[in-house]
Amino acid sequence: MPKERKKKENKEIKEPIVPHIQEQPITDTLELNFMPYAMSVIVSRAIPEIDGFKPSHRKLLYMMYRMNLLGNQRIKSANVVGQTMQLNPHGDQAIYETLVRLTRGNESLLHPYIDSKGNFGKQYSRDMQYAASRYTEVHLEKFAEEIFRGLDRDAVDFVDNYDGTMQEPTLLPASFPSVLVNANQGIAVGMASNICPFNLREVCEATIAYLKDPGTDLLDILPAPDFPSGGEIIYNANDMRRVLTSGRGSVRLRAKYRIDKKNGVIEVYE
């Protein structure tokens, strides 16, 4: 049988789609686009909340709490990192770096939240780097119980995680002013935060005294910061009072050293 000839379809020639261009003043563009971005960085990434944690810290500690790591048994850091990716989608290396800073072994915090086993480096040395997550082990410190107190009694709000598969707390219900007991630094858009660490007992005593009498002179109870690396504070009472009353100011710190004349070395030990 003769083959049927296919009818040629008349294809319409479509003109290229030209995107719609909307002209507007640059000030309007910044207000509509840049300001929401800036607020997101300030509120949700770089500046610690009243519980003392940035989102990355909070997600990690909450996941360790869910994994029942408040006991004495340690697990591999890689396991913690993998589980935390359910809440933090920014990659395993970023999560592990966050974990390292919260450990006792790294010596970044005056009151560490995570007990550690293995090489976690030292925050004061660029040469002493931390080991890979498959080698190190962690569990929550006993001290960390206080940042979860009331979590199972609706003390804080919960929201969905990034893919809606589980929920996470917006804050941790710390039973003490944790934002003051550990150093925290953050640089956002048009805003920065740099909080010195203070002694836990002094912070709690100052809080109790202030609640009983708002006119309490906090400088008598909370005279100066305490740093995990030690050192000698060049103290000025007026500067410290300004820090406590306004939240602004600075603290000067001087290293302690000893001279080893035999080997021609200056050893900085704090």
N, C-alpha and C positions, 0 to 999 in steps of 0.2 A: 504494500500500500504506500502511496506517496506520503511523504512526511508533511505534516501541517506546518506551514510557516507561522512562526510566532509574530504576533502583531507588535510592531514597534511602539513603545509607550512614549508619549510626548512628555519629556521631563521638563518641568518648569525650572527656569534658572532663578534661584533664590539670591536675593541681594544679601551681602554679608551683614550680620547683625552688628550694629554700632552701639556700644554701651552708652547708656544715658549718663551724661556728665552734668553734675550739679555743682554750680559754683556757689561758694559761700565764704564769708570772711574767716580767716585763720583762727580768730578768737572763738567763733562758733564751733569750728572743728575741734579745737582743744577742749571746749566745754562738753561737747557731745561724746568724744571718743577718749581723749587722754585722761580726763578727770575720773571716769569710772575705773580705768586701768590703775590710776594712782591710788584710789581708795581701796581697790582690791589688794594691791601690794602692801599698803599700810595695815589694813585690817586683817588680811588673811595670809600673810606670808612673812614679813620682815620684822614686825614689831611684836614683842611678847604681850599676851593678854594679862588680865589681872591675876590669873592663876600662875603666872610666871613662865608660861611655855609658848613657843611658837607652834604653829600647826604641825610641823614635822616632828617636834619633840613629843607633842601630845598624842599623835597617832601611834608613834612607836611605843610609848609607855602604856597606852591603853591596850595595844595588841599583846604586849607582854603580860599585862594583867589578865586578859582573856585566856592566855595560854597557861594560866596558873603558875607563873614563875615567881610568886612571892615566897615559895619554899626555899629549901637549901640546895635543891638539885639544879645544876647548871645544864644548859643545852648549847649546841653550837650556834654561834652568831648567825651563820648562814640560814639556819632554820627561822630565826626571828626576823631576819631581813625578808625572807620569802613570804612569811605570813603578813608582814607589815605592808607589802605591796598591794594587799586587798584594800588598804586605806590610802596609800600614798603611791600614785602612779609615776613618780618622777625618776624611777630607776634604782637598781639595787645599790650602786656605789654611793649615791647621795644618802640613802637610808643608812648604810653602814657607817658613813662618816658622822652622821647624827648620833648613832649609837655609841661610837667611840668616844665622843665628847662627854657623854653622860656617865661614863664608867669611872670607877675608882682608879683603875690602872692608868688612865690618861692624865689624871691630876689636873683637869680643867676646872672642876667644881669644888667648892668648899665643902658641900654636903652632897656627895654623888648619889644618884638614884639607882645605879646598876652596879652590882658586884661582878668582878671580871676575873677570868683566868686566861693567861696567855699574854702575848705582847700587844699592848694597845698604844704603844708609843708614848711620848710625853708632849704636852702642849707647849712646853718651854723650849723644845729642841726640834729643829728642822731635820737633824741627822737621825733621830730616833723615830723611825716610821712604824706604823702599826702593821701587824701581820694580816694576812687575808682572812676573810670571815669563816673559811672552812676550818681554820686552826683554833680560833679563839672561842671561849665559852662564857656565857653570862646567865645571871638571874637577877631579879629585883632585890634591892637592899630592903632590910626590915624597915628602914626609915621611909621607904616609898609607900608603905601602907597608909600613911597619913594623907597622901594626895588622892587616894581613892575612897576615903571614908565617906559613906553616904551615897556612893555611886549607884548602888542597887536599890536605893530608896527614893529615886526620882529627885535627887538633889540638884541635878543640872538637866538641861535640855539635850536631846539627841536629834541628829539629822542623818539623812541618807548619805552613804559614801558616794564616790564619783560615778559608780555604775549602778547604784540602787540595789545592791545585793545584800548590804548589811548596814547597820547604823553605828554612829560614833558620837561621842559627847562633844558639845561645843566648847566646854570648859571641863577642867578636872576640879572636883570639890575639895581642894586642899584645906586641911583644918588649921593651917597656919599661913602667914603671909609669905608664901614661897617665892613670890616675885622679888623679895628683898634678900633672900638667903643665898642665892647663887648668881654669879655674874651673868649678864645677858647683854649682848650687843646686836644691834640691827640697823641697817641702812635701807630706808624705803625711798619713796619718791617725795622729795621736799620735806622729809622728816627723818630723824635718826633717834636712836635710843641707846644709852650706854649706862647700865646699872651696875654699881659695885656690889660685891657680896658682903653680907653682914653675918655675924655670929648668930646661930639659930636661937640660943637661949636668950641673948640680948634682944633680938627681934620680938620674941614672944613676950618677954617681960615688958618691953616698951609698948607693945600693942595692948596688953592688959592694963597698964598704967594709963594709957591714953583713953581707953574706953571708960575707965573709972573717972578720969579727970582730963578733959581736953586741953586744959591749961598746963599740963605737965611739961616740964623742960626735958625733952627727949635726949638732949645732949648728955644729961647725967646718966642715962641708962644705955644709950647707943652712941658712945663717944667717937667711934671711927669704924671704917670697914675692916674686914679680915680677908686676906687674900690667900688662896690655896698655895701659891708659890712662895709665901712668906715675904720677907722684905721689911724695910723700916719706913714707916710713914713720917714724912716731914709735916708735923702736925701744926695746924692753925685752927684754934677753936672758932674764930669768927667765920672762916671759910666753911667749916663743918656745919655750923649752925645754919648758914645760908643754904647748904645742900639739903638739910633736913626740913627746912621750912618752905623752900621754893622748888626743890627738885633739880636745881641747876647749880653748877659749880664744878670743881675739880679737886682731886686728891693727888698729891705728889708722893711718889714712892721711890725709895732709894734701895739699891741692892746691897746685900751684905757680902763681904768678900774676905778672903785671907790670902796672904802672899807666901808662896812657896819659893823662898830664896834659893834653895838647893837646886831646884829644877827650873828656876826662872819663870814661874807660872803664877798668874793671878787667878785664884779659884773663886768663882761666884757660887755660893752655896744657898743663897736665898734671893 
